[in-house]
Amino acid sequence: MAADRNQFVPIKMAVFMAAMLLAGCGDSTTTYRFEGAQGDFCVPGSVDVTLPGPGSGNVVQGGFALGGCWNRQGKACMGPQSLLSMAVGSRKDHHGWRFADFGPGAYIGDFAIEEEANAMVLSADMMAILDAPNRDYRNWYVWRMDATPHTGMRADDQLMAVCSEARGYRGYFCHRIMLGPDYEVTYSYFAREKLPTSFDTLDAKIISTAEALRCNQGQQ
């Protein structure tokens, strides 16, 4: 069902947090290989938080996950300081985050239609729609509008991130999906104090982190 297909954000975030608890250690490197990627990725064990997957020897068939540098307290990490975790995998199952990509019955799309009129304006082209069914569960869906101003959701409005309150900190834990050159990247990060309205700088740092792990990087 469409609703099940699109309610993946909390699930992916939970998997990331579980993976962080299983973070590897030591100097070993694992090679990851997945469909569509131009070459393999070599990930040091000190930052590798990938859950076990199929493979032969030291080559794993599938994507990988990294522990970020946010609140790592001296442990090995990669990426910008605000990064909690990131995952890199095949583009073949990528589900777009345009409003048109959320089909009829998809929770995120249907909720946006219902609550768009109550959205918080973040900037000239950004808005946040609060989903708070109870005091313990508060998500903000951060949308970029394809043209401003307009009322009602449009096909090319794009969901940029899903954020939740970072309790105990002044900020938000945000989750975002984007496409790299030949892979999909899913990442979670800490946004200090305000809901995010700009992503280009952080996206570039995330892509740079992934590119640095290509096995042939040191030979170029």
Secondary structure, 3 states (H helix, E strand, C coil): CHHHHHCCHHHHHHHHHHHHHCCCCCCCEEEEECCCCCCCEEEECCCECCCCCCEECCEEECCEEEECCCCCCCCCCCCCCCEEEEEEECCCCCCCCEHHHCCCCCHHHHHHHHHHHHCEEEECCEEEEEEEEECCEEEEEEEECCCCCCCCCCCCCEEEEEEEECCCCCEEEEEEEEECCCCEEEEEEEEECCCCCCCHHHHHHHHHHHHCCECCHHHC
